Amino acid sequence: MYQEFVQALVNGIAIGGLYALMALSLTLIFGVTEILNFAHGDLVVLGSMFAYILFVQFGINPYLALILVFFFSFIVGMISYKILITHAVRAPVLNQIVITFGLLLILENVMALSFGRDYKILPAPTAVSYKISGIYFALDRYIALVIAIAITILLIQLLDKTYTGLAMRAISEDKVGASLMGINVDKTYFLAWSLGVGIAGVAGNLLAIVFPFNAYSGLDYVLKSFSIVVLGGLGSIEGSIIGGLILGLAESLIQTYWSRMLAEIFSYAILIIVLVIKPTGFFGRK
């Protein structure tokens, strides 16, 4: 019983770290632009698909593909912003929902037509497990976790130490004040959206090593991402990290002691529960 509990914790931490990275990009975009990006899950899946193509067509190691996936997703972010999102940043919330939902449908159907509806998974380059004191450690999951942690640290450093990052923080606090101080708000919106999409693609690459996915997996990812950011607080980097770990641990424990179906239900129920009890989450602002 003790080993089973510890095993669930070990697995939950590994999964939670990946969930946190997935939610970070949603948090970054909302924190700066205040856009509720309903296409977020499909942008994650797009990163998974691109990593899969790189592996199948060119034999590129999924870990080495991360850089290519980031730049591909970043470019997708740039294009989607110029064509669609630029019309949403100052639009009413309903317009934002329609625009991002439209992007969701475009991505979903393009991926389904191009790659089919079958489930895919990236073969883990390090598909081995180590047993320590009766606890199994899947190496591929922990390499993915370490990469996710490293990217999270880099993002925090970017936000704290660079002009662009400080501009994003300033705009998230007070857009009018930031504009009066000479910060180019439109350019910062553009960079925040593109960077967020780039990080979403990288998260998709790492998730594809651990979980099967298809063209329609975006719905599952976006609901989990919203659950995490609502739990931690919309716009809070720290909240996304903690929320991701909480969701990963909760899913792992529920799946271990009850069922996977119940674990999936919890992922969605937590979104409703937090919105009812504490809409601002743990670290969010009113």
Helices and strands as residue ranges (DSSP letters): H 2-33, H 40-58, H 66-83, G 85-87, H 93-115, E 129-132, E 135-138, H 139-161, H 163-173, H 175-180, H 185-210, H 218-232, H 237-257, H 260-277
